[in-house]
Amino acid sequence: MPYATTPDNVRLYYEEAGSGTPILFVHEFAGDHRGWEPQMRYFARSHRCIAYSARGYVPSDVPNNPDAYSYRHFMRDVVAVLDHLGLPKAHVVGLSMGGYTTLQVGLSHPDRALSLTLAGIGSGSERWLTEEFRHNARATAELFESKGSAEVARTYGIGPGRVPFAVKDPRGFKEFSDRLAEHDARGSANTMRTFQGERPSVYDFEDGIRRLSLPTLIVVGDEDDPCVEPSLFLKQWIAASGLAVLPKTGHVVNLEEPDLFNRTLAEFLARVEAGRWPPRDPRSLRPPR
């Protein structure tokens, strides 16, 4: 099995397919490398596609120390995978937790990204929700430890942002839920308690976000309530960004609407690679009052 090793000696399992300009997919909390299969199959026709499982998600290593699960560790893991594969740069595509990680790569290692795709990003970032989000993260971590992943899949796994997926595609949602039930409970508890429960709000990075110059695609489902406002915030301040709002769609945008997501991402990548995704023309901005 192929593994990349991080600077703190955590092995990350990855899969790849196709050839050409690389795309690195970074999964959400409730997913793993398998959650990108519709994108791996589609984009491998034109690109070199890599999907990996984060630390804490088997077959990657599951560190015992909760301190090894900070958002900075996850950001550095993206760079470690690129280094292992000998890739100076890649298009980095992230969903939810993976979207947060992708944003951190853009802020801290912009030289390693050809572009950023931030999908379903920003849960818990709204100022009036941050403490509630962190409290719920700690409670979910305890549920992983006391009841196991299968129980969490029956509760957290059917949260409000995932209901549209369950309604629209019961078969696809069951596959997603079954995979969540297989997750290592200790790794998930550590990830939930440390990464999810302690990460700063997206708004805390406003200064860096205003300076971000990478081509960026922001994708949000219109029924993914906690991510709509943060997505608008990112669109406002990332100069070379575009915002795609998927109608009647929740949090798991790439699985719930794989065709629409793939076509949107493909158009973005084509324009970036053609040098046709510039920063916003100042003439299009509304004059300040």
Backbone hydrogen bonds, N-H to C=O, Kabsch-Sander energy under -0.5 kcal/mol:
donor,donor_aa,acceptor,acceptor_aa,energy
4,A,12,L,-2.4
6,T,10,V,-2.2
9,N,6,T,-2.2
11,R,9,N,-0.5
12,L,4,A,-3.5
13,Y,11,R,-0.5
14,Y,2,P,-1.6
15,E,51,A,-2.7
17,A,49,C,-2.0
19,S,44,A,-0.5
23,I,48,R,-2.8
24,L,91,H,-3.2
25,F,23,I,-0.5
25,F,50,I,-3.0
26,V,93,V,-3.0
31,G,28,E,-0.9
35,G,32,D,-2.0
36,W,33,H,-1.3
37,E,34,R,-1.7
39,Q,36,W,-0.8
40,M,36,W,-2.9
41,R,37,E,-2.5
42,Y,38,P,-1.2
43,F,39,Q,-2.9
44,A,40,M,-1.4
45,R,42,Y,-1.0
46,S,43,F,-1.7
47,H,43,F,-2.4
48,R,21,T,-1.2
49,C,17,A,-3.3
49,C,47,H,-0.7
50,I,23,I,-2.5
51,A,15,E,-2.5
52,Y,25,F,-1.0
53,S,13,Y,-2.3
56,G,61,D,-3.2
57,Y,54,A,-1.9
58,V,56,G,-0.6
60,S,57,Y,-2.2
61,D,11,R,-2.8
68,A,65,N,-2.1
69,Y,66,P,-1.5
70,S,67,D,-0.6
74,F,70,S,-1.8
75,M,71,Y,-1.9
76,R,72,R,-2.6
77,D,73,H,-1.7
78,V,74,F,-1.1
78,V,75,M,-0.6
79,V,75,M,-1.2
80,A,76,R,-2.1
81,V,77,D,-2.2
82,L,78,V,-2.1
83,D,79,V,-2.9
84,H,80,A,-2.6
85,L,81,V,-1.9
86,G,83,D,-1.3
87,L,82,L,-2.8
90,A,112,R,-1.2
91,H,22,P,-2.5
92,V,115,S,-2.3
93,V,24,L,-2.9
93,V,91,H,-0.6
94,G,117,T,-2.7
95,L,26,V,-1.9
96,S,119,A,-3.2
98,G,95,L,-2.6
100,Y,96,S,-2.5
101,T,97,M,-2.1
102,T,98,G,-2.3
103,L,99,G,-2.3
104,Q,100,Y,-2.0
105,V,101,T,-2.0
106,G,102,T,-2.1
107,L,103,L,-2.0
108,S,104,Q,-2.7
109,H,105,V,-3.0
112,R,109,H,-2.3
113,A,110,P,-1.2
114,L,90,A,-2.2
115,S,90,A,-0.7
116,L,215,P,-2.4
117,T,92,V,-2.2
118,L,217,L,-3.1
119,A,94,G,-2.6
119,A,117,T,-0.7
120,G,219,V,-2.5
125,S,122,G,-2.4
129,L,126,E,-2.7
130,T,126,E,-1.2
133,F,129,L,-2.9
134,R,130,T,-2.4
135,H,131,E,-2.4
136,N,132,E,-2.6
137,A,133,F,-2.1
138,R,134,R,-2.1
139,A,135,H,-2.1
140,T,136,N,-2.5
141,A,137,A,-2.3
142,E,138,R,-2.0
143,L,139,A,-1.8
144,F,140,T,-2.3
145,E,141,A,-1.9
146,S,142,E,-2.3
147,K,143,L,-2.9
148,G,143,L,-1.1
148,G,144,F,-0.9
152,V,148,G,-1.5
153,A,149,S,-2.4
154,R,150,A,-0.9
154,R,151,E,-0.6
155,T,151,E,-0.6
155,T,152,V,-1.2
156,Y,152,V,-0.6
157,G,152,V,-2.1
158,I,155,T,-1.6
159,G,156,Y,-1.7
162,R,159,G,-2.1
163,V,159,G,-0.9
163,V,160,P,-0.7
166,A,162,R,-2.0
167,V,163,V,-2.6
168,K,164,P,-2.4
169,D,165,F,-2.9
173,F,169,D,-2.8
174,K,170,P,-2.2
175,E,171,R,-1.8
176,F,172,G,-2.1
177,S,173,F,-3.0
178,D,174,K,-2.9
179,R,175,E,-1.8
180,L,176,F,-1.9
181,A,177,S,-2.0
182,E,178,D,-0.6
182,E,179,R,-1.0
183,H,180,L,-1.5
188,S,184,D,-2.5
189,A,185,A,-2.5
190,N,186,R,-2.4
191,T,187,G,-2.4
192,M,188,S,-2.8
193,R,189,A,-2.6
194,T,190,N,-2.4
195,F,190,N,-0.6
195,F,191,T,-0.8
196,Q,191,T,-2.1
197,G,192,M,-1.5
198,E,194,T,-1.1
199,R,195,F,-1.5
204,D,201,S,-1.5
205,F,202,V,-1.8
206,E,203,Y,-1.3
209,I,205,F,-2.7
210,R,206,E,-2.5
211,R,207,D,-0.9
212,L,208,G,-0.7
212,L,209,I,-0.8
216,T,240,A,-2.7
217,L,116,L,-2.7
218,I,242,G,-3.0
219,V,118,L,-2.3
220,V,244,A,-2.3
222,D,246,L,-2.4
223,E,249,T,-3.0
224,D,221,G,-1.8
225,D,223,E,-0.9
227,C,224,D,-1.9
228,V,224,D,-0.8
228,V,225,D,-1.0
229,E,225,D,-0.7
231,S,227,C,-1.7
232,L,228,V,-2.0
233,F,229,E,-2.4
234,L,230,P,-2.3
235,K,231,S,-2.3
236,Q,232,L,-2.1
237,W,233,F,-1.5
238,I,234,L,-2.3
239,A,212,L,-0.7
239,A,237,W,-0.8
241,S,238,I,-1.1
242,G,216,T,-1.9
244,A,218,I,-3.2
244,A,242,G,-0.5
245,V,243,L,-0.5
246,L,220,V,-2.4
246,L,244,A,-0.6
249,T,246,L,-0.8
251,H,161,G,-3.3
253,V,251,H,-2.0
255,L,252,V,-1.0
256,E,252,V,-2.9
257,E,253,V,-1.9
261,F,257,E,-2.8
262,N,258,P,-2.7
263,R,259,D,-2.4
264,T,260,L,-2.3
265,L,261,F,-2.7
266,A,262,N,-2.8
267,E,263,R,-2.0
268,F,264,T,-1.9
269,L,265,L,-2.8
270,A,266,A,-2.3
271,R,267,E,-2.0
272,V,268,F,-2.4
273,E,269,L,-2.7
274,A,270,A,-1.2
275,G,272,V,-1.7
276,R,271,R,-3.6
280,R,239,A,-2.1
284,S,281,D,-2.6
285,L,282,P,-1.5
